[in-house]
Amino acid sequence: MTVDTSPGSGLEIYVCPTCKGPLREEEGALRCPRCAQTYPIREDIPDFVLEDLSSSSDPLLRRMRFIDRITRIYETRLWYPNVLNVFAGIRSPSCLARY
């Protein structure tokens, strides 16, 4: 798969999270020529998280793995209107519109 990193491709907005250098596409990945860090592209999306979050030393990052369990429902009628009601209130304009 070839990823277009030329101006107008959308990928030119990315910089290396490690050194803030420019990134170049190389066989299914974005590579930083400055620090030699490589970021894989999975399903046309650059993956800038190189660490296995389940074994991270940061407790907040370890909890991120649980997000995968709710991704199937968090924008459905089961989840979104209920969370919006809790945080924005039942009378919020988005809650009054049909979802």
GROMACS elastic network, one bead per residue, 0.5 to 0.9 nm:
[ bonds ]
;  ai    aj funct       b0    kb
    1    27     6  0.67856   500
    1    28     6  0.59100   500
    1    44     6  0.88759   500
    2    25     6  0.77880   500
    2    26     6  0.80190   500
    2    27     6  0.65351   500
    2    28     6  0.65122   500
    3     9     6  0.85136   500
    3    11     6  0.83786   500
    3    25     6  0.62989   500
    3    26     6  0.82250   500
    3    27     6  0.80887   500
    3    28     6  0.69929   500
    3    29     6  0.81723   500
    3    30     6  0.87331   500
    3    41     6  0.85700   500
    3    44     6  0.76137   500
    4     7     6  0.85504   500
    4     8     6  0.87634   500
    4     9     6  0.56411   500
    4    10     6  0.82493   500
    4    11     6  0.72203   500
    4    12     6  0.88330   500
    4    25     6  0.73989   500
    5     8     6  0.80021   500
    5     9     6  0.56476   500
    5    10     6  0.71901   500
    5    11     6  0.51373   500
    5    12     6  0.55163   500
    5    23     6  0.82943   500
    5    24     6  0.68917   500
    5    25     6  0.64054   500
    5    30     6  0.89283   500
    6     9     6  0.56152   500
    6    10     6  0.81439   500
    6    11     6  0.75703   500
    6    12     6  0.65104   500
    7    10     6  0.72840   500
    7    11     6  0.80120   500
    7    12     6  0.60587   500
    7    13     6  0.89216   500
    8    11     6  0.79580   500
    8    12     6  0.74460   500
    9    12     6  0.67364   500
   10    13     6  0.62972   500
   10    14     6  0.84131   500
   11    14     6  0.57625   500
   11    23     6  0.87862   500
   11    46     6  0.87295   500
   12    15     6  0.77864   500
   12    22     6  0.82015   500
   12    23     6  0.78090   500
   12    24     6  0.89455   500
   14    17     6  0.85356   500
   14    20     6  0.88111   500
   14    22     6  0.74133   500
   14    23     6  0.69994   500
   15    18     6  0.86858   500
   15    19     6  0.81667   500
   15    20     6  0.51807   500
   15    21     6  0.55434   500
   15    22     6  0.50263   500
   15    23     6  0.57766   500
   15    32     6  0.81356   500
   16    19     6  0.56701   500
   16    21     6  0.52106   500
   16    22     6  0.62940   500
   16    23     6  0.62607   500
   16    30     6  0.88416   500
   16    31     6  0.81549   500
   16    32     6  0.61930   500
   16    34     6  0.89464   500
   16    35     6  0.85631   500
   16    37     6  0.78376   500
   16    38     6  0.89259   500
   16    39     6  0.87552   500
   16    48     6  0.84362   500
   17    20     6  0.55649   500
   17    21     6  0.80951   500
   17    48     6  0.73680   500
   18    21     6  0.80820   500
   18    35     6  0.78145   500
   18    37     6  0.78593   500
   19    22     6  0.89527   500
   19    32     6  0.85589   500
   19    34     6  0.76256   500
   19    35     6  0.67777   500
   20    23     6  0.89243   500
   20    32     6  0.88713   500
   20    34     6  0.89845   500
   21    32     6  0.64427   500
   21    33     6  0.77120   500
   21    34     6  0.61688   500
   21    35     6  0.78759   500
   22    31     6  0.85162   500
   22    32     6  0.61750   500
   22    33     6  0.75097   500
   22    34     6  0.78108   500
   23    30     6  0.57893   500
   23    31     6  0.53421   500
   23    33     6  0.70100   500
   23    34     6  0.87631   500
   23    38     6  0.89111   500
   24    29     6  0.82227   500
   24    30     6  0.53235   500
   24    31     6  0.51523   500
   24    32     6  0.62906   500
   24    33     6  0.74045   500
   25    28     6  0.70918   500
   25    29     6  0.57278   500
   25    31     6  0.61770   500
   25    32     6  0.89232   500
   26    29     6  0.53339   500
   26    30     6  0.59875   500
   26    31     6  0.65458   500
   26    38     6  0.89389   500
   27    30     6  0.81914   500
   28    39     6  0.88866   500
   28    40     6  0.62547   500
   28    41     6  0.54356   500
   28    42     6  0.77913   500
   28    44     6  0.86435   500
   29    38     6  0.65546   500
   29    39     6  0.54473   500
   29    42     6  0.84231   500
   29    46     6  0.72914   500
   29    47     6  0.87372   500
   30    37     6  0.85201   500
   30    38     6  0.57895   500
   30    39     6  0.51243   500
   30    40     6  0.62950   500
   30    41     6  0.70408   500
   30    46     6  0.72224   500
   31    34     6  0.89234   500
   31    35     6  0.87856   500
   31    36     6  0.64605   500
   31    37     6  0.58623   500
   31    39     6  0.62297   500
   31    40     6  0.85310   500
   32    35     6  0.58383   500
   32    36     6  0.50917   500
   32    37     6  0.54082   500
   32    38     6  0.63862   500
   32    39     6  0.84887   500
   33    36     6  0.51553   500
   33    37     6  0.76768   500
   34    37     6  0.82017   500
   38    48     6  0.87738   500
   39    46     6  0.65383   500
   39    47     6  0.58235   500
   39    48     6  0.56898   500
   39    49     6  0.80405   500
   39    50     6  0.73978   500
   40    45     6  0.83895   500
   40    46     6  0.59093   500
   40    47     6  0.55679   500
   40    48     6  0.76160   500
   40    50     6  0.88620   500
   41    44     6  0.57751   500
   41    45     6  0.52337   500
   41    47     6  0.58393   500
   41    48     6  0.89077   500
   42    45     6  0.52549   500
   42    46     6  0.63089   500
   42    47     6  0.68336   500
   43    46     6  0.83673   500
   47    50     6  0.74361   500
   49    52     6  0.79722   500
   49    53     6  0.84054   500
   50    53     6  0.87396   500
   51    54     6  0.87296   500
   51    55     6  0.82143   500
   51    56     6  0.71090   500
   52    55     6  0.57830   500
   52    56     6  0.64088   500
   52    62     6  0.87253   500
   53    57     6  0.86271   500
   53    58     6  0.85575   500
   53    61     6  0.56669   500
   53    62     6  0.51958   500
   53    63     6  0.80119   500
   53    64     6  0.70102   500
   53    65     6  0.66299   500
   54    57     6  0.89799   500
   54    61     6  0.75252   500
   54    63     6  0.75583   500
   54    64     6  0.79484   500
   54    65     6  0.63048   500
   55    58     6  0.86151   500
   55    61     6  0.87640   500
   55    62     6  0.65297   500
   56    59     6  0.71341   500
   56    60     6  0.87764   500
   56    61     6  0.63717   500
   56    62     6  0.57094   500
   57    60     6  0.89019   500
   57    61     6  0.79593   500
   57    62     6  0.76200   500
   58    61     6  0.54121   500
   58    62     6  0.64018   500
   58    63     6  0.89969   500
   59    62     6  0.50120   500
   59    63     6  0.64539   500
   59    64     6  0.89956   500
   60    63     6  0.53127   500
   60    64     6  0.67633   500
   61    64     6  0.51641   500
   61    65     6  0.76846   500
   62    65     6  0.62658   500
   62    66     6  0.84417   500
   63    66     6  0.58580   500
   63    67     6  0.78344   500
   64    67     6  0.55399   500
   64    68     6  0.78797   500
   65    68     6  0.59258   500
   65    69     6  0.78497   500
   66    69     6  0.54392   500
   66    70     6  0.72875   500
   67    70     6  0.54764   500
   67    71     6  0.62298   500
   68    71     6  0.53335   500
   68    72     6  0.79662   500
   69    72     6  0.72212   500
   69    73     6  0.87677   500
   70    73     6  0.56309   500
   70    74     6  0.60170   500
   71    74     6  0.54711   500
   71    75     6  0.78341   500
   72    75     6  0.77164   500
   72    76     6  0.79746   500
   73    76     6  0.52323   500
   73    77     6  0.80558   500
   73    78     6  0.67105   500
   73    79     6  0.61020   500
   73    80     6  0.83420   500
   74    77     6  0.84034   500
   74    78     6  0.76211   500
   74    79     6  0.50582   500
   74    80     6  0.60308   500
   75    78     6  0.78841   500
   75    79     6  0.61291   500
   75    80     6  0.51918   500
   75    81     6  0.86767   500
   76    79     6  0.55370   500
   76    80     6  0.58695   500
   76    81     6  0.82177   500
   76    99     6  0.89601   500
   77    80     6  0.58101   500
   77    81     6  0.61779   500
   77    82     6  0.80815   500
   77    99     6  0.69082   500
   78    81     6  0.71807   500
   78    82     6  0.71625   500
   79    82     6  0.55807   500
   79    83     6  0.62226   500
   79    84     6  0.86201   500
   80    83     6  0.53573   500
   80    84     6  0.60655   500
   80    85     6  0.86053   500
   80    99     6  0.88155   500
   81    84     6  0.50212   500
   81    85     6  0.60637   500
   81    86     6  0.86800   500
   81    94     6  0.83949   500
   81    95     6  0.63882   500
   81    99     6  0.74247   500
   82    85     6  0.51193   500
   82    86     6  0.63847   500
   82    87     6  0.88584   500
   82    95     6  0.87825   500
   83    86     6  0.51157   500
   83    87     6  0.62589   500
   83    88     6  0.82451   500
   84    87     6  0.53086   500
   84    88     6  0.54185   500
   84    89     6  0.69778   500
   84    90     6  0.79251   500
   84    92     6  0.82802   500
   84    94     6  0.79977   500
   84    95     6  0.69133   500
   85    88     6  0.54749   500
   85    91     6  0.79381   500
   85    92     6  0.75444   500
   85    95     6  0.65691   500
   86    89     6  0.56769   500
   86    90     6  0.73949   500
   87    90     6  0.88531   500
   88    91     6  0.79086   500
   88    92     6  0.59304   500
   88    94     6  0.88843   500
   88    95     6  0.84338   500
   89    92     6  0.55805   500
   89    95     6  0.80264   500
   90    93     6  0.86282   500
   90    95     6  0.62339   500
   90    96     6  0.76849   500
   91    94     6  0.83814   500
   91    95     6  0.66061   500
   91    96     6  0.66157   500
   92    95     6  0.53611   500
   92    96     6  0.65400   500
   93    96     6  0.52073   500
   93    97     6  0.65617   500
   94    97     6  0.53525   500
   94    98     6  0.80665   500
   94    99     6  0.82217   500
   95    98     6  0.73445   500
   95    99     6  0.78321   500
   96    99     6  0.86863   500
